[in-house]
Amino acid sequence: MAETPNLGEIRAEAAKRRTFAIISHPDAGKTTLTEKLLLYSGMIRTAGMVRARKSGKFAASDWMGMEQERGISITASAMQFLYKDKVVNVLDTPGHQDFSEDTYRTLTAADSAIMVLDAAKGVETQTRKLFKVCALRGIPVLTFINKMDLEGRDPLDLMQEVEEVLGIHATAVNWPVGMGKRFVGVVDRKTKEVLLFERAAPGGARMAAMTRVPLDSPELREKIGEDEWAKVHHDLELLDVAGNPFTQNDFLNGKVTPVFFGSALTNFGVEPFFDAFVDMAPAPGPRPVDFDAGGEDYLDAVQTDFSGYVFKLQANMDPRHRDSMAFIRVVSGRFERDMMVKHHRLEREVRMNRPHVMVAQDRNILEAAYPGDIVGVINQGMFAIGDTISVKGGFTFKPLPQFQPEVFALVRPKEVGKRKQYDKGLEQLTAEGTVQLLRRLDGNETYVAAVGRLQFDVLQYRLRDEYGVETDISPLKFECSAWLQGDPETFQKPLSAQLARDARDRVMVLFNSAWEKNYAAQQNPNHSLVDIAS
């Protein structure tokens, strides 16, 4: 039986979507790789390095002034563009060491992730944290080992480290030919061809020319020399004998990560990686929901009428309008401009007028969106993070996770006369998840808390830049925290620990050290200390 034209359209459009996040440790090259996606998709003509300060060129995905000043991604940008015959929605997560809950929540909107590793440093702290979130949520991960144009570690050692540190099988889809100045291309293990590249422009501003030659060709042997030719063949023989087999099913189930090598800076290996990504990465699939009448199930992305959820809020992206944008992940069905939807939390209908698709700070009005797409709508205080919207209602998407803060401070405006602007700014930034507000149980004092210390810099910067308020921040001694499950009256806390309530009225315990937290858990067997809350 033939499908209705609308259902067939939704199925075809959903199958073309690739919605993913890029995760990495600072300086691994994540933002550079993101921009090269724009270059190879034809969205930009030349790529400007993040560090190109003198030329005034900044990465297209970094829009906040503070990001441009520091050369790091602080917020999580959402961009959409065409790559070959696929519609790519890329969620550019922050890569700095002190990241925020914005990073975690953005990963919930992704169907897959690209993990970028520095060839000289391997798996670093931030990478481990973000990979753990992907593993917890069942998000398949592709690995791109970057900076092969610089001297780094042996590729076999890097593969082994991925497996040992992250606990996942790694399969090399391609293999580097040379390293540093000797890096000239990659071997396609499936076709037994070598993809040779040529530098096209300084800093990889333009696409690199690529030619294919057989792995055993005399031309290659002459070009790379006997030693390099012998090493490549030795490594490939080891991989054939002892390497992990790859199946698409194992990848989608998070059992194996396909590994690629290249240099985002010079564009060597970038195009074959993107081509493989759009073939391997999953299209949008079903999502878990809780039904109002009770019970759980998965919502089909094609068969179900439009539904989505808010995973990110961002105020003042456009300084001319000083508005707030709610980012909605389309989960099912077809979204249309001006459609009426049910706002599940508010129990009312809302008209979705002037929806946007984003490329950095540039907004374009969209007429329709499909599963996997990210839609931005102007938020006039109506949307909160985690809100579910749909055509028919009757269910709620699973709550987005909230992670325990690790840094705490007292924040006050320097000028008492600007208290109103300060309160407004703090309310907005708290709603976005930049920081959390905690109120002591034994008094009225309010603490500001965050997952990473850089969020306090972001808080001060945005209060000054967007609300005209200078602030003083006094760091507190607490180093970790947890939500308390059980009666707070009977909880035996360490003398230096502090009890507080968060914005959702949940009790938290703030500790001076991880040792103190573990000790408190042992002393209170009838209570639970929770690091991730829903």
Secondary structure, DSSP 4 states (H G I P E B T S, - for coil): -PPPHHHHHHHHHHHHEEEEEEEE-TTSSHHHHHHHHHHHHTS-SS---TT-TTTT---TT--SHHHHHHTS--S-EEEEEEETTEEEEEEE---SSS--HHHHHHHHT-SEEEEEEETTTBS-HHHHHHHHHHHHTT--EEEEEE-TTS----HHHHHHHHHHHH--EEEESEEEE--GGG--EEEETTTTEEEEEE--SGGG-SPPEEEEEETT-HHHHHHH-HHHHHHHHHHHHHHHHHSPP--HHHHHTTSEEEEEE-BTTTTBTHHHHHHHHHHHSPPP--EEEEETTS-EEEE-TTTSPSEEEEEEEEE-SSTTT--EEEEEEEEES-EETT-EEEETTTTEEEE--S-EEEETTEEEE-SEE-TT-EEEEE-SS---TT-EEESS-SEEEPPPPEE---EEEEEEESSGGGHHHHHHHHHHHHHHTSSEEEEETTSS-EEEEESSTHHHHHHHHHHHHHH---EEEEE-S--EEEEEES-GGG----TT-EEEE-TTS-EEEEES-HHHHHHHHHH-TTSEEESEE-
